[in-house]
Amino acid sequence: MDTRLVVRALAQGRQLGRRDRWTREQVVAYQSLRLAELRRWAVSNSPFYARHHAGLQDAPLEALPCVTKSQLMDAFDDVLTAPSLRRDLVESHLREVRDTHADPGPAWQGRWRAASTAGTTGVRGVFVWDEHEWARVIASYGRATTWAGVAPGPTSPQRLAVVSSLDPTHQSAVVAASVRSALVPTLRLDANAPLQETVDALNRFQPRVLVGYASALRRLAFAQIDGTLRIRPRAVMSASEVLSAGAAQTMATAWGSAPVDVYAATETAGIASSCEHGRRHTYDDLVIVEPVDGDGAPVPPHSLGARLWVTVLFSRTLPLIRYELSDRVALSSAVCPCGRPFGILEAVEGRAEDTLTSGVSGGSELHADVVRSIVEQYPVEQWQVADAAASGVLRVRVVPHRAGLDTRALREALEARLTEMGQSLRVEVHETSAISRTSPARRRSVRPTAVRCLDES
């Protein structure tokens, strides 16, 4: 347990909380100040950015080239601003943690935290933070729980259960291990574990805050409704996957209130989370978000971008300026009654890599979220798109919550939605007893969508 880190993160969390009372003008001014500091630091201390931003010192952010994950990984040592770090050292540390199942909580070399992405978008990413940055990472996640009214305190320990990956190199594992303390008693559970095993562990632990993948939380919500799971969390936080309206309703039925929708990434930590009115607010004092189209041009409010470019205002060890995520999101121009001075994230449609390509209608595209929006209106614990390729058939595998799922009604609902969209795919729905999160079939119908960075010809 690193008590100093927890105390530092709580202090930063209180600082973030005071910004809820800022005006929008104060947020914009602070963002501008921090961006200028980040850019000066990056150009002065990172050989990569010295080259990447050469001649652009006075240019606005919109004129800077983006940075892809491939670029970042290829030039990793030049991007780093800490002379004592190299990619091979970071990779060696992560490999040792994974191979030995070491506790990812303690700081590496007494100073650094590192995490990696799974590489599901085609390129595995490695990221590193110093202790100050890591405290800000934790505080950014803590903002979501603060908005939910369950911030930890000396007299109110925040019993935290996290149902996600147990890979010790994933950021969720590193964060959970870092905050584990008397203030935040923490239980980490494997989203792939048998359901009854997870239910039993949660019943024993009785979390105050339950965090997990949307798909894992949905299964647990059904267990709560059935009475096998008997917990009363003050807040349920859905993260790492798109939260559909159907899944959110199931969770609200189970636990009496809507789940908090947390939008985050390994590279950025928290990007947005929902307030008491259910609107997701972007963390504009921590991250600048820019949805862009296929040519890298900004998209207007209420329009989905093809990619998202993010600038992490507190990144110093590995600066991220206009770094490309493959998420498709839309911002809103609306004003929220909660009064917070941050922007609103209107829609998150998941990654561009989750676009399915059919072999009919000229190879037309269908995003997996279209399937999710229909399937999760039904009592289905798990689902998977098994095929949407040359056969022109959309095959969906489902794990019913109980016997008697009306697969015909589900199939007809999917077909009706596809017809509305001008798709001519035929739909098949197949029941199964279990679906692994890591099944290759889940990824076989994925087709990346190319988006041009501003620095590419």
C-alpha positions in Angstrom: 0.0 0.0 0.0 1.4 3.4 -1.0 -0.4 5.8 1.5 1.4 8.8 0.1 0.1 8.1 -3.4 -3.5 7.7 -2.1 -3.3 10.9 -0.1 -1.8 12.8 -3.1 -4.5 11.5 -5.3 -7.3 12.5 -2.8 -5.8 16.0 -2.6 -5.8 16.3 -6.4 -9.3 15.0 -6.4 -10.4 17.8 -4.1 -8.7 20.2 -6.4 -10.6 18.8 -9.4 -13.8 19.1 -7.4 -13.3 22.8 -6.9 -13.2 23.2 -10.7 -16.9 22.0 -10.9 -17.7 25.6 -9.7 -15.6 27.3 -12.4 -17.1 29.2 -15.2 -16.7 28.0 -18.8 -14.3 30.9 -19.4 -12.1 29.7 -16.5 -11.9 26.2 -17.9 -11.0 27.5 -21.4 -8.3 29.8 -19.9 -6.8 27.0 -17.8 -6.9 24.6 -20.8 -5.0 27.2 -22.9 -2.4 27.7 -20.2 -1.8 24.0 -19.6 -1.6 23.3 -23.4 1.0 26.0 -23.8 3.1 24.5 -21.0 2.7 21.0 -22.4 3.8 22.1 -25.9 6.8 24.0 -24.6 7.8 21.0 -22.5 7.4 18.5 -25.3 9.4 20.5 -27.9 12.2 21.2 -25.3 12.5 17.7 -23.9 11.3 15.2 -26.5 13.4 14.8 -29.7 10.3 13.4 -31.4 8.2 16.5 -30.8 11.1 18.7 -31.6 10.9 17.2 -35.1 7.2 16.6 -35.3 6.3 20.3 -34.3 9.3 21.9 -36.0 8.3 25.4 -37.3 4.9 25.1 -35.6 5.8 26.7 -32.2 3.3 29.5 -32.8 0.7 27.5 -34.7 -2.7 26.8 -33.1 -3.4 23.3 -31.9 -5.6 22.7 -34.9 -2.6 23.1 -37.2 -0.4 20.4 -35.5 -0.1 17.0 -37.0 -1.7 14.1 -35.1 0.2 11.2 -33.6 -0.8 7.6 -34.3 -0.1 4.7 -31.9 2.2 3.2 -34.5 4.2 6.4 -34.7 4.3 6.6 -30.9 5.5 3.1 -30.5 8.1 3.3 -33.4 9.6 6.5 -31.9 9.0 5.6 -28.2 12.5 6.4 -26.9 12.5 9.8 -28.7 9.0 10.6 -27.4 10.1 10.0 -23.8 11.3 13.0 -21.8 13.0 11.0 -19.1 16.6 10.1 -20.1 16.6 7.1 -17.7 13.8 5.4 -19.5 13.8 3.3 -22.7 11.1 1.2 -24.3 13.1 -2.0 -23.7 13.3 -1.3 -20.0 9.5 -0.6 -19.8 8.7 -3.7 -21.8 11.0 -5.8 -19.6 9.2 -4.5 -16.5 5.8 -5.3 -17.9 6.9 -8.7 -19.0 8.3 -9.5 -15.5 5.0 -8.3 -13.9 3.0 -10.5 -16.2 5.2 -13.6 -16.0 5.5 -13.5 -12.2 2.0 -12.3 -11.5 3.6 -9.6 -9.4 1.6 -7.0 -7.5 1.3 -4.0 -9.9 0.7 -1.6 -7.1 4.2 -0.6 -6.0 6.0 2.0 -8.1 8.5 0.6 -10.5 12.1 1.8 -9.6 10.3 3.7 -6.9 9.1 6.3 -9.4 7.3 5.0 -12.5 4.0 3.3 -13.3 3.5 1.5 -16.6 0.7 -0.2 -18.4 0.0 -1.7 -21.8 -3.0 -2.0 -24.1 -4.2 -5.4 -25.4 -3.5 -4.5 -29.0 -7.1 -5.2 -30.2 -6.9 -2.3 -32.6 -3.9 -3.9 -34.3 -1.0 -2.2 -32.5 -0.1 -2.8 -28.8 0.6 0.3 -26.9 2.9 0.8 -23.9 2.6 3.9 -21.6 4.4 5.2 -18.6 3.8 7.9 -16.0 5.8 9.4 -13.0 4.2 9.5 -9.6 2.7 13.0 -10.0 1.1 12.0 -13.3 -0.1 8.7 -11.8 -1.8 10.6 -8.9 -3.6 12.7 -11.6 -4.6 9.4 -13.4 -6.2 8.1 -10.2 -7.8 11.5 -9.4 -9.4 11.5 -12.9 -11.1 8.2 -12.2 -12.0 9.4 -8.7 -13.9 12.3 -10.3 -16.6 9.9 -11.5 -17.2 8.5 -8.0 -17.2 12.0 -6.6 -19.9 13.0 -9.0 -21.8 9.9 -7.9 -21.6 11.1 -4.3 -19.4 8.4 -3.0 -15.9 9.9 -2.5 -13.8 8.1 0.1 -13.1 9.7 3.5 -11.5 8.9 6.9 -14.9 7.8 8.2 -16.3 6.3 5.0 -13.9 3.8 3.4 -14.8 3.2 -0.2 -15.1 -0.5 -0.6 -14.2 -0.9 -4.3 -14.9 -4.0 -6.4 -13.5 -4.0 -10.0 -14.7 -6.7 -12.5 -12.4 -6.4 -15.4 -9.1 -7.9 -16.6 -6.7 -9.5 -14.1 -3.8 -8.9 -16.5 -1.4 -7.0 -14.1 -0.2 -4.9 -17.0 -3.6 -3.4 -17.8 -4.3 0.0 -16.4 -7.4 -1.1 -14.5 -5.3 -3.6 -12.6 -2.5 -1.1 -11.9 -5.0 1.6 -10.7 -6.9 -0.9 -8.5 -3.7 -2.1 -6.9 -2.4 1.4 -6.5 -5.4 2.7 -4.5 -5.8 -0.5 -2.4 -5.6 0.9 1.2 -7.6 1.3 4.4 -9.4 4.2 2.7 -10.1 2.1 -0.4 -10.4 -1.6 0.4 -10.2 -3.2 -3.1 -11.4 -6.5 -4.6 -10.3 -7.3 -8.1 -12.3 -9.9 -10.0 -11.8 -11.5 -13.4 -14.6 -10.6 -15.9 -13.9 -14.0 -17.5 -14.4 -16.0 -14.3 -17.5 -18.2 -13.9 -20.5 -16.1 -12.9 -21.2 -17.9 -9.6 -17.6 -17.5 -8.5 -17.9 -13.7 -9.1 -21.3 -13.5 -7.4 -20.0 -15.4 -4.3 -17.0 -13.1 -4.0 -19.1 -9.9 -4.3 -21.6 -11.2 -1.7 -18.8 -11.7 0.7 -17.1 -8.4 0.0 -20.2 -6.1 -0.2 -18.8 -3.3 -2.3 -19.7 0.3 -1.8 -18.6 1.0 -5.4 -18.9 -1.6 -8.2 -16.8 -1.0 -11.3 -16.6 -3.2 -14.4 -17.0 -3.8 -18.1 -20.6 -3.1 -19.2 -21.0 -6.7 -20.4 -19.8 -8.1 -17.0 -22.1 -5.7 -15.0 -25.1 -6.7 -17.2 -24.7 -10.3 -16.2 -24.3 -9.3 -12.6 -27.4 -7.2 -12.8 -29.4 -10.2 -13.9 -28.0 -12.2 -11.0 -29.1 -9.4 -8.6 -32.6 -9.4 -10.1 -32.7 -13.1 -9.7 -31.6 -12.9 -6.1 -28.4 -14.8 -6.3 -26.3 -11.6 -6.1 -27.2 -9.6 -2.9 -25.2 -6.4 -2.8 -26.2 -2.8 -2.3 -23.5 -0.6 -4.0 -23.9 3.2 -3.6 -22.6 3.6 -7.2 -22.2 1.3 -10.2 -19.6 2.5 -12.7 -19.6 1.1 -16.3 -16.2 1.4 -18.1 -14.1 0.2 -21.0 -17.1 -0.8 -23.2 -20.0 1.0 -24.7 -23.0 1.1 -22.3 -26.2 0.6 -24.2 -29.6 2.0 -23.0 -30.8 -1.6 -22.5 -27.9 -2.5 -20.3 -28.2 0.7 -18.3 -31.9 0.0 -17.7 -31.1 -3.6 -16.5 -28.5 -2.2 -14.1 -30.9 0.5 -12.8 -33.6 -2.2 -12.2 -31.1 -4.3 -10.3 -29.5 -1.6 -8.1 -32.1 1.1 -8.0 -30.2 3.9 -9.8 -28.6 4.5 -13.2 -25.0 3.4 -13.6 -22.4 6.0 -14.1 -21.0 5.8 -17.6 -17.3 6.3 -17.5 -15.4 7.0 -20.8 -11.7 6.5 -20.5 -8.6 5.0 -22.2 -5.3 3.7 -21.1 -3.5 6.6 -22.8 -5.7 9.3 -21.2 -7.2 7.9 -18.0 -10.7 9.5 -17.5 -12.1 11.4 -20.5 -15.7 11.9 -19.4 -18.3 10.5 -17.0 -22.0 11.1 -16.4 -23.4 13.5 -13.9 -26.6 13.2 -11.9 -28.6 14.2 -15.0 -27.2 11.3 -17.0 -25.1 13.5 -19.3 -21.5 12.6 -19.9 -19.2 15.6 -19.3 -15.8 15.8 -20.8 -12.8 16.4 -18.5 -11.8 19.5 -20.3 -9.3 20.5 -17.6 -7.4 17.2 -18.1 -7.9 16.2 -21.8 -8.7 18.1 -25.0 -10.9 16.0 -27.2 -11.3 16.5 -31.0 -13.6 14.3 -33.0 -12.4 14.4 -36.6 -13.6 13.0 -39.9 -11.8 10.8 -42.4 -9.6 13.6 -43.6 -8.7 14.9 -40.1 -11.1 17.8 -40.2 -13.1 18.6 -37.1 -16.7 17.5 -37.1 -19.6 19.8 -35.9 -21.5 19.2 -32.7 -23.9 16.2 -32.7 -21.9 14.5 -35.5 -19.9 11.3 -35.0 -16.3 11.5 -35.9 -14.3 8.8 -37.7 -11.5 9.1 -35.0 -10.8 11.0 -31.9 -7.7 13.1 -31.3 -6.8 13.7 -27.7 -4.3 15.9 -26.0 -3.5 14.9 -22.4 -2.8 18.2 -20.6 -0.9 16.5 -17.7 1.3 14.2 -19.7 5.0 14.9 -19.4 6.9 11.7 -19.3 5.3 10.5 -22.5 3.6 13.6 -24.0 0.4 13.0 -26.0 -0.5 15.8 -28.2 -3.3 15.2 -30.8 -2.9 11.5 -30.2 -5.2 9.3 -32.3 -7.8 7.0 -30.7 -10.0 4.9 -33.0 -13.2 5.8 -31.0 -16.1 7.3 -32.8 -17.7 10.0 -30.6 -19.9 13.1 -30.9 -19.8 16.2 -28.8 -22.9 18.2 -27.9 -23.6 22.0 -27.9 -26.2 21.5 -25.2 -26.0 23.0 -21.7 -26.5 20.7 -18.7 -28.7 21.6 -15.7 -26.1 20.4 -13.4 -24.1 23.6 -14.0 -20.7 22.0 -14.5 -18.6 24.1 -16.9 -17.4 21.1 -19.0 -18.5 20.0 -22.4 -20.9 17.2 -23.1 -20.1 13.9 -24.8 -23.3 13.1 -26.7 -22.5 9.7 -28.1 -19.8 7.0 -28.1 -20.1 4.5 -30.8 -17.0 2.5 -30.0 -14.0 1.9 -32.1 -13.8 2.2 -35.8 -12.3 -1.4 -35.8 -15.8 -2.6 -34.6 -17.2 -1.8 -38.0 -18.6 -4.9 -39.7 -18.4 -5.2 -43.5 -21.0 -7.2 -45.3 -20.5 -8.9 -48.6 -23.7 -7.4 -50.1 -24.9 -3.9 -50.9 -21.5 -3.0 -52.3 -19.6 -4.0 -49.1 -21.7 -1.6 -46.9 -20.6 -1.1 -43.3 -22.4 -1.8 -40.1 -21.1 -0.8 -36.7 -21.4 -3.3 -33.9 -23.2 -0.7 -31.7 -26.3 -1.1 -34.0 -26.4 -4.7 -33.0 -25.8 -3.9 -29.4 -28.7 -1.4 -29.3 -31.1 -4.1 -30.3 -29.8 -7.2 -28.6 -29.4 -5.6 -25.2 -33.1 -4.8 -25.1 -33.7 -8.5 -24.6 -32.8 -10.8 -21.6 -29.5 -11.8 -23.0 -26.5 -12.1 -20.7 -23.8 -12.2 -23.5 -23.7 -11.8 -27.2 -21.3 -11.9 -30.1 -21.4 -11.2 -33.8 -20.0 -14.4 -35.3 -20.1 -13.4 -39.0 -21.0 -10.5 -41.2 -18.8 -11.1 -44.2 -19.0 -12.5 -47.7 -22.0 -14.7 -46.9 -24.2 -11.6 -46.4 -25.5 -13.2 -43.2 -25.3 -11.5 -39.8 -24.9 -14.4 -37.3 -25.4 -13.4 -33.7 -24.6 -15.8 -30.9 -26.4 -15.1 -27.6 -26.4 -16.5 -24.1 -30.0 -16.2 -22.8 -30.6 -15.0 -19.2 -33.2 -17.7 -18.9 -34.8 -20.4 -21.0 -37.5 -19.2 -23.3 -35.7 -16.3 -25.0 -37.8 -15.3 -28.1 -35.0 -15.5 -30.6 -37.5 -15.0 -33.4 -38.5 -11.6 -32.0 -34.9 -10.7 -31.6 -34.1 -11.7 -35.2 -37.0 -9.8 -36.5 -36.0 -6.7 -34.5 -32.5 -6.8 -35.9 -33.8 -7.3 -39.5 -36.2 -4.4 -39.1 -33.3 -2.1 -37.9 -31.1 -3.2 -40.7 -33.9 -2.6 -43.2 -34.3 1.0 -41.8 -30.6 1.5 -42.4 -30.8 0.2 -46.0 -28.9 -3.0 -45.2 -29.9 -6.3 -46.9 -28.1 -8.6 -44.5 -30.0 -11.8 -43.4 -30.0 -12.3 -39.7 -29.5 -15.6 -37.8 -29.7 -15.8 -34.0 -28.1 -18.8 -32.3 -28.3 -19.7 -28.6 -25.2 -20.9 -26.8 -24.2 -21.6 -23.1 -21.2 -19.3 -22.9 -19.1 -16.8 -24.8 -15.5 -16.1 -24.1 -14.4 -12.4 -24.1 -11.3 -13.4 -26.0 -12.9 -15.6 -28.7 -11.3 -15.0 -32.1 -14.8 -15.1 -33.6 -15.5 -11.8 -31.9 -12.8 -10.1 -34.0 -13.0 -11.8 -37.3 -15.6 -9.5 -38.8 -13.7 -6.4 -38.0 -12.6 -4.0 -40.6 -10.4 -1.0 -39.8 -11.4 2.3 -41.3 -8.5 4.4 -42.5 -8.3 8.0 -41.3 -5.6 10.3 -42.6 -3.4 12.2 -40.1 -2.7 15.8 -41.1 1.0 14.9 -41.5 0.3 12.1 -44.0 0.2 12.6 -47.7 
